[in-house]
Amino acid sequence: MSWLDGHSAVVTGAGSGLGRAIVERFVDEGARVVAFDKSQQKLEELKDKLGDAVEIVAGDVRSSSDNERACALAVTSFGKLDTFVGNAGLWDFNRSLPDTPVEQLESGFDELFGVNVKGYLLGVKAALSALRESRGSVVLTLSNAAFFPAGGGPLYVASKHAGVGLVKQLAYELAPDVRVNAVAPGGMDTDLRGPAALGLSDTAIGEAIPINDLMAQGSALRFAPQPADYVGAYLLLAAKSQSATVTGSVFDISSFGILPRYAG
């Protein structure tokens, strides 16, 4: 029997990279998933690959109504919602405070925190009623930058530290009905973009820095993880049979501590 047989989930940022890998692994383990992403094209490609196990919603995680559509679709299509995976995110490409013009700092903060923090809050709010009914769980994507400097600039690092606070507070507020945890991966070569306000919306992480080389050189295990290498922790936290006692935790699966500038 697979760990997620009969399980229903919503995954944000599901169109590519880590989000897509999470959807694919959940489906492999028996789950049915609502894939939520801003790219209709990427979602349709995912739906074509995975078929009836996946429903898709194109929208903006900063929109309460779009989050509500995704969570409602899980309930109407699959009968319930067991896990909300908040995964959509933006990176700031290590833009430092001294090097960022103040007008970009203001607008960049609003955009990045809107996705990385507000998007998680709105997603959990939209999922909450269904998760309480199923006694389900929340799993958020954080980063090694939730613990250490140099995994980004001040906007990104602050947003991921804020995510740790969200996990702890929401685990406290939603107990005993809903478990709330997070996974903190290290870097990987994905389509992760940055805020348009910083001129980074058309640049993927792998196009800007040699992320695979940096990961292979800087991680304790000396290899460059791909998105699929990180998804086991999400599976563990979603599967009630495997993690029934776990809430308020952040699993650091990055295999390193403080890395050189531009890593993770």
Stockholm file with secondary structure:
# STOCKHOLM 1.0

chainA/1-264         MSWLDGHSAVVTGAGSGLGRAIVERFVDEGARVVAFDKSQQKLEELKDKLGDAVEIVAGDVRSSSDNERACALAVTSFGKLDTFVGNAGLWDFNRSLPDTPVEQLESGFDELFGVNVKGYLLGVKAALSALRESRGSVVLTLSNAAFFPAGGGPLYVASKHAGVGLVKQLAYELAPDVRVNAVAPGGMDTDLRGPAALGLSDTAIGEAIPINDLMAQGSALRFAPQPADYVGAYLLLAAKSQSATVTGSVFDISSFGILPRYAG
#=GR chainA/1-264 SS CCTTTTCEEEEESTTSHHHHHHHHHHHHTTCEEEEEESCHHHHHHHHHHHGGGEEEEECCTTCHHHHHHHHHHHHHHHSCCCEEEECCCCCCTTCCTTTSCHHHHHHHHHHHHIIIIIHHHHHHHHHHHHHHHHTCEEEEECCGGGTSSSSSCHHHHHHHHHHHHHHHHHHHHHTTTCEEEEEECCCCCSCCCCCGGGTCTTCCHHHHSCHHHHHHHHSTTCSCCCHHHHTHHHHHHHCHHHHTTCCSCEEECSSCSSCCTTCC
#=GC SS_cons         CCTTTTCEEEEESTTSHHHHHHHHHHHHTTCEEEEEESCHHHHHHHHHHHGGGEEEEECCTTCHHHHHHHHHHHHHHHSCCCEEEECCCCCCTTCCTTTSCHHHHHHHHHHHHIIIIIHHHHHHHHHHHHHHHHTCEEEEECCGGGTSSSSSCHHHHHHHHHHHHHHHHHHHHHTTTCEEEEEECCCCCSCCCCCGGGTCTTCCHHHHSCHHHHHHHHSTTCSCCCHHHHTHHHHHHHCHHHHTTCCSCEEECSSCSSCCTTCC
//
